[in-house]
Amino acid sequence: MTQRAQLDELSTRGAELLAGLPPADTGVESWVKTGTSTSEDAAYFDTHGFTVQRGFVDAEGCKAMIERMTSLVESSWHPGDKSQPSAVFRTDSEQTSAQGSSDYFLDSADRIHFFAEKDALDTDGNVKTSEKLLALNKAGHGLHVCDDVFRAYSTSDKIRDLVKSLGWADPVIPQSMYIFKQPRIGGEVTSHQDSCFLHTEDVKTGEAKQSCLGLWLALHDATVENGCLWVRPGSHREGLRRRFNRNPAHFEGGDNSAPQMVFADNDMAESVKWEGELPEGSWPPPSEGLFKNGFVPVECKAGDLVVFPGTLDHLSLPNYSALPRHTFQLHLVDGEGAGFKWSDTNWLQYGAGKKFLSIAG
């Protein structure tokens, strides 16, 4: 079988599995709030752990974001300039050393910082590619507060109405990211849950209480070949496996040799074998390792939006194609008005007195 035929078969199998998921349970308990789902979309979301909003943004809206990011990279990212820091972003076994020991990463909370692919820079920090944009893994994490184009989308009535229909009562935005997933070199994003990096607590008791919501907008078509999202339906009910925490030894103990961030396992840490990795047999096709463990690909057209709670197990494979796969991603949490508190152990922290952008209306 040719590679093209294998990819087509993979795509068809994924579409059939998505279409064959059981009907939404209209009486299912809401993931984020007390009570049951309040809409058809919410019931599907709460039953399976995700929903796909087809055609959520039109072609002009996608084009505007792509062009704006191209402009930002050209004007604001200067790899090889010794007066400006450079950083690489990883999700593999080197993640703690890459992000967990980087002031540039921590300082990106309310700014726009740029992170290269792991093999895209030489030892002097210069790009190896013909265009510097093609060397980037992502830009983040304050696009929604620092740039008018991305802020307009993030605070739109369309986003607000969708989020509230799913049960979020006091939504605020801690983080936004533009992911490039470059042709040929765009790396994998290993299995994870977003609440690992963005966790919340009960405002009264201080106990863990998750409310992270991911909004994954495809700016190009996303396919099994160029690294579309893979989700594991129903896994959002399994609980949080681990947390990416600020390291007390560094921040409170004053040990500057200790990493700034460390992973802390929860009771669910042993529930899957592939946490922080890709399941064995993920690639090449037929990708039986993914299907065997319950993952399904979610192929998207440009403008489609995939929405999922912070405990859903998901990943994406490398971009093996010659085509780009840009996405703009928002991560929301519910605020204190809904009974949630941002954890002091999260990597992302604003300065004293500064609050996350609210879209509660």
C-alpha positions, 0 to 999 in steps of 0.5 A: 500500500502506498503512503498516500493510501495509508494516510487516506485509510487513517483519515477514513478510519478516524472519521468513522470512529468520530461519527460512531461515538455514542449519542450525547447523554442529555442528563450527563453531569457537567464537567465544570459546574454542579448540575447537568448539561444545559445545551446539546453542545454541552451534553456532547462536550460533557459526554465525550470530553470535546466538541468541534465547532465547524467553520467557527472563524471564516477565511478572512479571520484566519488570514488576518491572524496568520498575517499578523503573526508573520508581521510580529515575527518579522518585527519582534523576533531576532534570533542570533541577537545576543542582546535578546534571549532565545528559547526552544520549546519541547514537550518530550523528556527534555521539557523540564530542562527547556521550560523548567529552567528558563526565565524567558519562558516564565516571563512570557505570561503577559507578553509575546515571546517566541520559542523555536523548534528544538533543532532549528537553531545553531549553537550561536542561536541563528536559524538554520532555515531559509526563513526565520518564521519556519524555525518557530515552534510557537509564540505565547503566552499573552497574545490575547492581551498584547495584540489587537488582532488576537485580543479581538478574537479572544474577547468576541461575543462568539467566544463568550457565548460558546464558553458560557453555553458549555457551563463556564460562568466567570471565564478569564483567559490566563494564556494564549499561544500561536502554534506553527507546526512547521512543514517537515520539522514541526515536532510532536506534542506528547500525551498530556492534559492541559490542567497539568500546566493550568490548574485551579482550586476551590476558592473556599477550601483550596482543594484541587478543582479543575476548570481549564478549557482549551479552544484549539482553532485551526488556521490551516487545514489540519490532517493526519499527515500534517499533525492534527489533534488526536483526542481520547474520548471520555478520558476527561473523567479520569482525573488529573495525572500530574501537575507542572509546579513552581519548584519550592526549592528554587522560589522559596528555598533560594536554590538557584541551581534547582529547576524553576519548574518540576512535575508532581504526580497525582494519584492518577499518574499510573493510570496510563503508560504514555504520559508525556510520551506518544503511545508505542506504535503511534507512527507510521500508519496504521497508527495501531498504538493510538487506536488501541489506546482509544485515541481518534484523530480530529481532522479540521478545516481552516476555521474549525474550533476544537474545544475540550476540558483540561483533563482530556488526554490529547496529543498531536504527531509531527508534521510529516508533510510539506504543508503548514499547520498553524493554530491559535489556542486559548486556555480559559479557566473559571474565576472566583465568581464561579468558585475557582481560584488560580493555583499559586503553584502554576508556572504562569503568574501575573504580578501583584494586582494584575488580573487575567483578562475577563470575558464574562461580560 
